[in-house]
Amino acid sequence: MLIELSGVSKIYNQGRANEVRALTDIDLGVEQGSMVCLKGPSGSGKSTLLAIIGCIFPPTSGKAAIAERQLARLPDRFLTLHRRETIGFIFQRFNVLPELTVLENITLPLLPLGVAPKERKLRAQELLERFSISHRAQFPAGQISGGELQRVAIARALINNQPIILADEPTAHLDTTLSREFMEIMQQLKATGKTIVIASHDPLVFEHPAIDRTVTIKDGRIHVP
Amino acid sequence: MAQTNLEKQINILDYALSSLWRRRMKSLNVLLVFAAVIFLLASFQMVTQALSDKAKQVLVYTPEITVQKMSAGRQEAIPLAYRDKLARIFGIRRVVPRIWGYYFDEVLLANYTVMGMDVEEMPEGSRLDTTLASGRMPTPDEQGRVVIGHSVKKALDLEGRTTFSFFRPDLSLKAFTVSGEFSRDTDILTNDLIVMNLADARDLYAIPAGMVTDLCVYVANPKEIDTIARKISEALPSVRVLTRPQIQKTYQVVFGWRSGFGSICLLSALAAFVILAWDKASGLSPEERREIAILKVLGWETSDILAVRFWESVIVSGLACILGITAAYIHVVYFAASLFRPVLMGWSVLRPDLHLLPRMAAGDILLILAFTVIPYLAATVIPAWRSATVPADSALGG
C-alpha cells in the first residue's frame, strides 16, 4: 500500500473549549497506481483526511504511513520535506497566484528545492506542451480561462514528478465540460502510474469509470452503506 | 549540497524581487519614505562632518594664543605696552597686535568681520597670505588696501570695481581698495572677513594710538601652549587668554550640540517609520495569507517564507540607502545643504555661502546603516515570523 491509515483520528484544539473532532478511527489503504474518491458533504472531514495524507499535519492518534514513511510524531519540517518529494496538490479553485505568470506558478514548488532556472523552465515547458497551454506560458495566471487554469494547477502538481496526486474538490467551480476534461486528465495520469486521491461530492467525479474505489465519509467516520 | 543551497537562495531572492514588483506601488511608497529618512540623516551627518573638518582645517591660521583685556566682564582695548611684558615670557616666539571688530552695513543689512593686522609681523607658517586665492596682503605703509572674503565681494557687488567706502564713527567716509581675495577653502572663517593693516583699522574704528583689541601670541613649541597661557594669566591677571585648542573645542562643541539636536529630531522620524513598518509587517491581508498557505502546501518551509521577507527587506533598505545617501551627497555638494543651513549656520546676518565638501567615512556609513537598515530589518522580519506560521491547511477547502 502506498497510503495506509489505521485508526486515524484528528482533533483540532484538543483540550480547549473550542475542541473539534474532525476524524474518528479512519482505516484506509490506497494501492499504488489506483484512483480513490473521498465522497461526502461539506464539513464531513474530507479535507482533513486529505491534509493528513498530504503530510500537512500528522493525525492526533492512529497510524498514517505515506510512501513507507510513518507520519505520526514527525516534526513539521520533515512533514514538509516528505510532502515536497511525495505529494502533488490540486486545490479547490486551483489556488494559483494571479499576478504570477503561468510559467512562474507551475515552477513554484521547485524554488525551495534549489532547481536552477534553466532546469525549471525546461520541466515546465514539457508540462505546458503536454497540457496544450505553452502559448500561455508568459500570461499572468489571472488572465487565462477556467479550463487553462485547471491545467496550470495540474501541471504544478506534477512539476516535481511526485508519485501521489491529491485533489481537493477540483470540479467544485467548473462546468460539466471542464469537469469531464479534468477527469480525463486524471485518467491519463493514473495510466502513467500515479496514485490519485480526490475529495469530491460531485457525481461526475465519483461515478467516473476511472475511479477504482469511492470512500464515503460522514461526520468524520468512514460510512459503510 | 552547497550548490543546491546557493541555488535555493538565488531562487528565493528571485521570488522576493518578483513579489516586490507585484506590489510595486506599496514597495515604492515604503522605499521613498525610507530613502527620505536616510537622506535626512546622511545629509546631517555629512554637513556636520564637513563643517567640523573645515573648521579644523582653517583654525590652523588662527593665533596659538589670543590675549584680550577685560573690564567688568567685558572686552576693552588692550595697551600695546602689554606686548613688552608678554615678550619677556620664555617660550613666546612673537606677539602681534591686532584690531578685531565688526562693521554693520545698514544699507545691505550685512555684518562684516574686520581684522586689522600687519601680516608681515606674523611668523612664517601662520601667515594669512597663504590663504589667498588672488592678490596680496596690504603692507603696513599701504593705506586703504584690503583683502576680502567671498561673501563680502558678493554683498558689496564688487564684480566690476575694486573700491568701496565705510563710515568712521564720526560718519566721515573711509575709502578702501581691494588688493586680494581669500581662497574659498577657508570660507568658514574668511567668508565675511575684511583684512587691512593695523593703521587703517585704527583709523576706521577711531581706536587711539597705543591701543589694539587683541594681542596674538605665537609660541616656539605648540606643545607648550597651555603652559604659556597659564604664565600669561599669572603675569597679566586682568586679561583673558584664549588658546587655539580652546577655540577648536568650542567649534566642535557647537557643531556637536547642533548636530546632536538635529540627529535626535531625525531619529524620532526614523523611529516613527520603523513603528509604521512593524505595524505594516504585522498585519496580513487575506491575499497574503492565501499566498503563504499555498506556498506551504507546495512544499515551502516557514524558513523559506521568512527568507523571502528578509530578502524583500534587504532589497528595499539597500535601495533606500543608496538613494538616500546619493541624494544627501547631491544636497550637500550641489545645494550647499540648504535644508540644514538654518540649523547649523544660522548665526550670521551675512549668510555664509559655504562651499562644502562632504566627507563620508566607512564608519559613518556603518552608523547610518546601523540606525536605519537594522531597525527596518528587525521591524519587518520579526513580525513576518507570525505571518510565516499561517497553517498550510488554510489553503484547502472545508
Boltz contact constraints between the chains, C-beta under 6 A:
constraints:
  - contact:
      token1: [A, 42]
      token2: [B, 398]
      max_distance: 6.0
  - contact:
      token1: [A, 43]
      token2: [B, 398]
      max_distance: 6.0
  - contact:
      token1: [A, 47]
      token2: [B, 396]
      max_distance: 6.0
  - contact:
      token1: [A, 47]
      token2: [B, 397]
      max_distance: 6.0
  - contact:
      token1: [A, 47]
      token2: [B, 398]
      max_distance: 6.0
  - contact:
      token1: [A, 51]
      token2: [B, 393]
      max_distance: 6.0
  - contact:
      token1: [A, 51]
      token2: [B, 396]
      max_distance: 6.0
  - contact:
      token1: [A, 56]
      token2: [B, 392]
      max_distance: 6.0
  - contact:
      token1: [A, 56]
      token2: [B, 393]
      max_distance: 6.0
  - contact:
      token1: [A, 80]
      token2: [B, 301]
      max_distance: 6.0
  - contact:
      token1: [A, 83]
      token2: [B, 299]
      max_distance: 6.0
  - contact:
      token1: [A, 84]
      token2: [B, 299]
      max_distance: 6.0
  - contact:
      token1: [A, 89]
      token2: [B, 297]
      max_distance: 6.0
  - contact:
      token1: [A, 92]
      token2: [B, 397]
      max_distance: 6.0
  - contact:
      token1: [A, 95]
      token2: [B, 294]
      max_distance: 6.0
  - contact:
      token1: [A, 95]
      token2: [B, 395]
      max_distance: 6.0
  - contact:
      token1: [A, 99]
      token2: [B, 22]
      max_distance: 6.0
  - contact:
      token1: [A, 108]
      token2: [B, 298]
      max_distance: 6.0
  - contact:
      token1: [A, 109]
      token2: [B, 298]
      max_distance: 6.0
  - contact:
      token1: [A, 109]
      token2: [B, 299]
      max_distance: 6.0
  - contact:
      token1: [A, 111]
      token2: [B, 11]
      max_distance: 6.0
  - contact:
      token1: [A, 111]
      token2: [B, 15]
      max_distance: 6.0
  - contact:
      token1: [A, 112]
      token2: [B, 300]
      max_distance: 6.0
  - contact:
      token1: [A, 112]
      token2: [B, 304]
      max_distance: 6.0
  - contact:
      token1: [A, 114]
      token2: [B, 4]
      max_distance: 6.0
  - contact:
      token1: [A, 114]
      token2: [B, 7]
      max_distance: 6.0
  - contact:
      token1: [A, 114]
      token2: [B, 8]
      max_distance: 6.0
  - contact:
      token1: [A, 116]
      token2: [B, 7]
      max_distance: 6.0
  - contact:
      token1: [A, 168]
      token2: [B, 396]
      max_distance: 6.0
  - contact:
      token1: [A, 168]
      token2: [B, 397]
      max_distance: 6.0
  - contact:
      token1: [A, 169]
      token2: [B, 397]
      max_distance: 6.0
